[in-house]
Amino acid sequence: MTTRAFQKIYTRIDNITKATVTLRAQGVGNDELATVGGKLAQVVKIMGENVTLQVFAGTEGLSTDSEVVFHGEPPKLRVSDALAGRFFNAYGEPLEGGEIVEGEAREIGGPTVNPFKRIQPSELIATGIAGIDLNNTIVTGQKIPFFADPDQPYNAVMANVALRAKADKIILGGMGLTNDDFLYFKSVFENAGALDRIVSFVNTTENPPVERLLVPDMALTAAEYFAVDKGEKVLVLLTDMTLYADALAIVSNRMDQIPSKDSMPGSLYSDLAKIYEKAVQLPNGGSITIIAVTTLSGGDITHAIPDNTGYITEGQLFLRNDSDTGKVIVDPFRSLSRLKQLVIGKKTREDHPQVMNACVRLYADAANAKTKLENGFDLSDYDERALKFARDYSEKLLAIDVNIGITEMLDTAWGLFAKYFSKEEVAIKEELIKKYWKEA
């Protein structure tokens, strides 16, 4: 071992796998960065003097006498207002040759905000998507995932949420994005003139998969700067958390750890929780709200990734193709926001809870009518009207390409009620019927 300017340097590696190297070293810290044969690496395991590092770009070309240089510190992000409008890689370095951000260097992946400093969320985040705002309203400080099949346009939905959401800052953490996806996000943000409030950390399919493990921590370190230090309302968008979990599995499998369910590491729950639990509402008005994408393998909700995610988060948003309209909708049956009751009818119009419930109940009646039709039973007049309502409801409110405010969503729903049903069939409180019923 030699030492150069406070850096520990070793030239003897004991073991090399496809993603990790192990050597004997002293005075090394967990998560500390190092370079191994010129490749960036990070400490992932310390057993006495045996130190294991994950090499982000893989260990191909390394030998047992490759030089290992410990940096003496974990990954850090320089935080300042100059982050806004910029695109960075997984290491927090500017993409496309931009200037390096000057600011305070903060360690990424730190602990979550002290529970004593948290308050109950009470502000809604409007996205302009009725399947969310009307049926599954999101609250500041909430953590909620989109569950979607890989062929769903979830990146387009995330980009639209970023543009429509009423938030001070949007932080995008893109993991395993194709170059087309990356350019799509970039052009959408630039064309909308919204770059001044968006910060992006991007790992593309051309980058090593293991680098994805840094992206959520980079995004959330930036989010904590704007929320905690600046008192801003921050929305963090993470896509795709399935690829993040796959990167965890790559590292754990190559470290010969015994896999758990679906070949995932046994630490999957805590690895996901340390990300999602960064969501917070602060007394100073600042907040971090996390919306993530979890892609499903063959629609399997029982897979370890969505299964663990469901335990940690406060609901889920389900994207699916609607066969009647050919549009992608937010499924009203499988979607749920567990915090919506904190704001609906309080921060939104008084009729919101009843309108929401009536819509979903009538949509369920239409689903029952469709089952009857498929099984060869005759439909009643009510069944026929419920089916027509469901098609309109899907087209005008549930489709992800509809962009309107919550008041307009409620008015649209009232219009559909009057078009297809009697006041008695809608079964909403009489005082609300008198105030908001719109004769067709």
C-alpha atoms as one frame of an Amber mdcrd trajectory, in Angstrom:
protein
   0.000   0.000   0.000   1.143   3.557  -0.711  -0.449   6.884   0.148  -0.706
   9.861  -2.216  -2.220  13.166  -1.006  -4.300  11.467   1.707  -5.538   8.769
  -0.693  -4.964   5.122   0.172  -3.604   3.140  -2.797  -3.482  -0.658  -3.007
  -2.078  -2.881  -5.753  -3.212  -6.339  -4.676  -6.738  -7.597  -5.371  -7.750
 -10.946  -3.840 -10.919 -11.716  -5.813 -12.618 -10.435  -8.982 -16.217 -11.167
 -10.093 -18.083  -9.643 -13.043 -19.174  -6.620 -10.987 -17.014  -6.578  -7.833
 -13.470  -6.769  -6.528 -12.354  -7.751  -3.017  -9.084  -6.772  -1.300  -7.631
  -6.262   2.150  -7.689  -2.594   3.187  -7.779  -0.540   6.376  -9.571   2.649
   7.407 -12.126   2.449   4.596 -15.740   3.600   5.076 -19.056   2.196   3.838
 -20.194   3.682   0.483 -16.732   5.244  -0.012 -15.750   5.862  -3.631 -12.619
   4.421  -5.206 -11.079   3.854  -8.610 -10.002   0.354  -9.599  -7.697   0.314
 -12.585  -9.076   3.722 -13.514 -12.730   2.587 -13.204 -15.016   4.212 -10.642
 -16.160   1.889  -7.837 -17.920   2.044  -4.462 -17.493   0.118  -1.212 -20.500
  -2.195  -0.688 -19.251  -4.590   1.998 -16.683  -4.524   4.812 -15.841  -7.684
   6.768 -12.879  -6.904   9.043 -10.107  -5.939   6.629 -11.813  -7.552   3.620
 -13.374  -4.796   1.530 -15.674  -5.440  -1.456 -16.233  -2.749  -4.081 -18.803
  -2.701  -6.868 -17.193  -1.499 -10.102 -19.806   0.555 -11.948 -18.564  -0.186
 -15.459 -17.850  -3.878 -14.725 -14.515  -5.568 -14.037 -13.568  -6.570 -17.580
  -9.895  -5.780 -18.190  -8.974  -5.613 -14.490  -6.269  -7.856 -13.010  -5.213
  -8.776  -9.462  -2.474  -6.117  -9.575  -4.733  -3.275 -10.789  -4.281  -0.098
  -8.763  -7.073   0.594  -6.236  -7.283   4.210  -5.055  -9.704   5.062  -2.218
 -11.085   8.606  -2.395 -11.781   8.915   1.324 -15.415  10.006   0.847 -18.768
   8.705  -0.457 -20.488  10.106  -3.588 -21.495  13.756  -3.232 -23.592  16.279
  -5.141 -22.867  19.988  -5.278 -26.144  21.746  -4.501 -27.203  25.278  -5.396
 -29.956  27.058  -7.317 -27.788  26.547 -10.420 -28.946  22.898 -10.566 -32.246
  24.046 -12.108 -32.552  23.573 -15.845 -29.641  21.137 -16.051 -29.151  17.480
 -17.019 -26.634  15.388 -15.051 -25.357  11.812 -15.163 -25.516   9.315 -12.285
 -22.431  10.898 -10.687 -23.922  14.404 -10.702 -21.666  15.507 -13.570 -23.200
  17.811 -16.224 -24.207  16.123 -19.458 -23.299  17.570 -22.850 -20.299  19.487
 -21.559 -22.079  22.069 -19.450 -20.376  24.043 -16.693 -19.785  22.278 -13.371
 -22.189  23.516 -10.680 -20.533  25.433  -7.864 -22.050  24.879  -4.440 -21.934
  22.957  -1.199 -20.926  19.293  -1.674 -23.483  17.090   0.081 -23.243  13.367
   0.696 -25.941  11.450  -1.172 -28.036   8.673   0.362 -28.143  10.228   3.834
 -30.848   9.518   6.424 -34.456  10.614   5.928 -35.895  13.693   7.635 -36.390
  13.260  11.388 -40.033  12.175  11.966 -40.283  14.876  14.665 -39.796  17.523
  11.950 -42.546  16.140   9.692 -46.123  17.357   9.598 -49.270  15.764   8.159
 -49.645  16.596   4.450 -52.538  18.911   3.628 -51.793  20.345   0.154 -52.777
  18.671  -3.089 -50.531  18.299  -6.121 -52.647  18.801  -9.226 -51.430  16.929
 -12.320 -54.196  17.809 -14.793 -54.923  14.072 -15.228 -58.460  13.287 -14.007
 -57.664   9.633 -13.342 -55.300  11.029 -10.696 -56.741  14.379  -9.564 -60.410
  13.315  -9.511 -60.167   9.694  -8.349 -56.752   9.341  -6.704 -55.706  12.822
  -5.627 -52.026  13.107  -4.728 -50.944  15.050  -1.656 -47.639  16.853  -1.072
 -45.261  14.612   0.844 -46.823  11.454  -0.590 -44.991   8.529  -2.197 -46.909
   6.729  -4.943 -45.896   4.563  -7.934 -47.328   4.047 -11.394 -47.661   0.322
 -12.093 -47.485  -0.190 -15.852 -46.672  -2.838 -18.432 -43.386  -2.159 -20.261
 -45.252  -1.203 -23.464 -47.278   1.529 -21.731 -46.327   5.182 -22.465 -45.299
   5.773 -18.852 -42.433   8.126 -19.744 -44.860  10.340 -21.669 -47.160  10.340
 -18.621 -44.231  11.311 -16.366 -43.222  14.137 -18.718 -46.805  15.426 -18.774
 -47.050  15.259 -14.983 -43.800  17.252 -14.783 -45.215  19.974 -17.032 -48.694
  20.107 -15.483 -47.915  19.653 -11.789 -48.203  22.701  -9.576 -44.760  22.390
  -7.968 -41.797  24.743  -7.500 -39.228  22.187  -8.659 -39.416  18.906 -10.568
 -36.527  16.446 -10.144 -36.340  13.671 -12.752 -34.380  10.515 -11.949 -34.209
   8.503 -15.178 -32.841   4.958 -14.905 -32.188   2.822 -17.961 -33.701   5.373
 -20.345 -33.173   4.715 -24.040 -31.514   7.587 -25.901 -34.884   8.255 -27.542
 -36.530   8.543 -24.096 -33.799  10.871 -22.880 -34.118  13.113 -25.959 -37.922
  13.000 -25.585 -37.765  14.297 -21.986 -35.211  16.926 -23.000 -37.201  18.243
 -25.976 -40.541  18.225 -24.100 -39.064  20.239 -21.219 -37.253  22.679 -23.532
 -40.234  23.208 -25.846 -42.532  23.888 -22.906 -40.134  26.503 -21.545 -40.129
  24.644 -18.232 -36.419  23.894 -17.890 -35.939  26.599 -15.251 -37.769  24.468
 -12.668 -36.594  20.989 -13.720 -33.421  19.134 -12.651 -32.640  15.805 -14.346
 -30.313  12.939 -13.406 -30.111  10.411 -16.210 -28.696   6.927 -16.692 -29.272
   5.626 -20.231 -29.120   2.093 -21.602 -25.655   2.944 -22.942 -24.359   3.510
 -19.381 -23.434   0.642 -17.010 -26.603  -0.710 -15.298 -24.982  -0.521 -11.840
 -24.800   3.292 -12.171 -28.600   3.303 -11.777 -28.106   2.712  -8.064 -26.799
   6.287  -7.708 -29.630   8.052  -9.571 -32.407   8.073  -6.903 -29.974   9.264
  -4.217 -28.693  12.055  -6.486 -32.270  13.128  -7.294 -33.346  13.093  -3.645
 -30.258  14.985  -2.436 -31.181  17.756  -4.889 -34.819  17.528  -3.738 -33.834
  17.895  -0.076 -31.816  21.014  -0.889 -34.818  22.725  -2.497 -37.396  21.429
   0.033 -35.491  21.655   3.325 -33.180  24.611   2.645 -35.430  26.631   0.337
 -38.910  25.658   1.595 -40.032  24.723  -1.925 -42.665  22.224  -3.072 -40.639
  19.541  -4.895 -41.943  16.692  -7.049 -39.514  13.806  -7.680 -40.199  11.554
 -10.684 -38.337   8.214 -10.756 -38.449   5.960 -13.832 -38.038   2.958 -13.907
 -37.685   1.494 -10.389 -37.802  -2.056 -11.805 -34.510  -1.351 -13.589 -33.123
   0.049 -10.317 -34.063  -3.198  -8.538 -32.545  -5.234 -11.392 -29.251  -3.366
 -10.829 -29.433  -4.258  -7.121 -29.862  -7.896  -8.114 -26.858  -7.758 -10.454
 -24.585  -6.607  -7.639 -25.944  -8.972  -4.973 -25.838 -11.996  -7.287 -22.238
 -11.287  -8.280 -21.339 -10.975  -4.607 -22.723 -14.534  -4.216 -25.476 -13.395
  -1.872 -28.371 -15.859  -1.638 -31.255 -14.339  -3.627 -34.739 -13.941  -2.214
 -38.071 -14.039  -4.103 -37.833 -13.575  -7.905 -33.999 -13.500  -7.767 -34.110
 -10.191  -5.904 -31.713  -9.436  -3.004 -33.005 -10.028   0.518 -32.439  -6.317
   1.202 -34.914  -5.206  -1.502 -37.522  -3.878   0.944 -35.051  -1.687   2.857
 -33.299  -0.604  -0.369 -36.632   0.667  -1.762 -37.797   2.086   1.575 -34.725
   4.285   2.017 -35.696   5.970  -1.267 -39.459   6.274  -0.812 -39.263   7.353
   2.839 -37.570  10.588   1.718 -41.083  11.838   0.860 -41.969  14.463   3.447
 -44.107  17.498   4.294 -42.093  20.038   6.305 -43.300  22.778   8.687 -41.559
  25.451   6.548 -43.898  24.665   3.633 -41.287  22.648   1.786 -42.201  19.156
   0.661 -40.893  16.183  -1.306 -43.502  14.175  -3.212 -42.321  11.034  -5.016
 -44.036   9.581  -8.083 -42.213   6.544  -9.456 -42.743   4.046 -12.260 -42.586
   0.311 -11.573 -42.896  -1.717 -14.766 -44.596  -5.077 -14.401 -43.411  -8.310
 -15.952 -46.428  -9.725 -17.787 -48.733  -7.677 -15.568 -47.561  -9.636 -12.502
 -48.434  -7.581  -9.419 -47.134 -10.338  -7.111 -43.527  -9.989  -8.305 -41.143
  -8.979  -5.502 -40.627  -5.436  -6.854 -44.290  -4.252  -7.015 -45.097  -6.403
  -3.973 -42.497  -4.690  -1.763 -43.292  -1.297  -3.304 -46.958  -1.665  -2.332
 -46.054  -2.128   1.332 -43.913   1.018   1.396 -45.920   3.491  -0.678 -49.282
   5.164  -0.051 -51.229   3.634  -2.913 -50.557   3.024  -6.593 -51.678   4.319
  -9.995 -52.451   1.659 -12.594 -52.065   2.399 -16.308 -53.965   0.186 -18.743
 -55.294   0.241 -22.297 -59.049   0.789 -22.466 -60.468  -1.544 -25.122 -63.597
   0.599 -25.651 -61.828   3.866 -26.472 -58.349   2.635 -27.491 -56.823   5.100
 -25.026 -54.491   4.596 -22.077 -56.348   5.311 -18.848 -55.655   5.393 -15.115
 -57.662   2.338 -14.006 -60.244   3.440 -11.395 -60.554  -0.074  -9.925 -56.884
  -0.904  -9.354 -55.628   2.590  -8.521 -55.621   3.996  -5.004 -54.293   7.073
  -3.217 -54.376   6.423   0.514 -53.963  10.100   1.395 -56.602  11.628  -0.891
 -59.096  12.049   1.972 -56.763  14.668   3.475 -57.576  17.097   0.647 -60.683
  16.095  -1.338 -63.651  18.237  -0.367 -61.323  20.350   1.798 -58.828  21.832
  -0.664 -61.142  20.974  -3.566 -64.848  21.650  -4.128 -67.331  20.229  -1.592
 -68.875  17.810  -4.106 -65.553  16.108  -4.939 -65.854  13.007  -2.654 -69.434
  12.227  -3.703 -68.799  12.808  -7.421 -65.701  10.587  -7.290 -67.613   7.755
  -5.571 -70.595   8.030  -7.924 -68.341   7.895 -11.015 -66.549   4.745  -9.868
 -69.814   3.053  -8.801 -71.457   3.752 -12.172 -68.294   2.621 -13.990 -68.503
  -0.646 -11.983 -72.136  -1.042 -13.087 -70.927  -0.727 -16.691 -68.288  -3.426
 -16.080 -71.039  -5.734 -14.789 -73.152  -4.934 -17.868 -70.210  -5.800 -20.120
 -69.863  -9.174 -18.367 -73.565  -9.850 -18.921 -73.185  -8.979 -22.614 -70.158
 -11.271 -23.018 -72.090 -14.137 -21.409 -75.062 -13.733 -23.739 -77.538 -12.158
 -21.307 -79.978  -9.436 -22.333 -79.114  -5.906 -21.191 -81.570  -3.651 -19.386
 -82.085  -0.022 -20.335 -79.943   0.933 -17.302 -77.151  -1.405 -18.483 -77.158
   0.232 -21.929 -76.905   3.700 -20.411 -74.140   2.610 -18.007 -72.069   1.308
 -20.944 -72.455   4.613 -22.811 -71.519   6.517 -19.631 -68.403   4.344 -19.178
 -67.201   5.092 -22.703 -67.670   8.856 -22.232 -66.151   8.752 -18.737 -63.131
   6.930 -20.146 -62.747   9.317 -23.074 -63.370  12.608 -21.268 -61.951  11.952
 -17.792 -59.876   8.785 -17.357 -57.675   9.081 -20.484 -54.164  10.300 -19.701
 -54.216  12.785 -22.607 -56.989  14.860 -20.981 -55.522  17.955 -19.303 -58.052
  19.979 -17.274 -58.394  21.466 -13.786 -60.208  19.722 -10.933 -63.228  22.062
 -11.048 -63.670  21.341 -14.768 -63.333  17.594 -14.033 -66.183  17.823 -11.527
 -68.347  19.840 -13.934 -67.660  17.297 -16.711 -68.735  14.457 -14.405 -71.988
  16.262 -13.520 -72.674  16.702 -17.232 -72.217  12.948 -17.811 -74.508  12.106
 -14.887 -77.312  14.227 -16.327 -76.764  12.855 -19.851 -77.189   9.183 -18.917
 -78.902   8.881 -15.529 -81.667  10.219 -13.357 -80.881  12.082 -10.152 -82.032
   9.053  -8.126 -79.706   6.674 -10.020 -76.692   8.869  -9.361 -77.474   8.756
  -5.603 -75.671  11.924  -4.516 -76.835  14.093  -1.577 -79.824  16.219  -2.518
 -78.207  19.489  -1.487 -75.328  18.829  -3.921 -77.737  17.753  -6.671 -79.613
  21.053  -6.296 -76.387  23.036  -6.484 -74.446  21.274  -9.242 -76.819  19.156
 -11.397 -76.553  20.194 -15.024 -79.572  19.299 -17.144 -78.487  17.543 -20.301
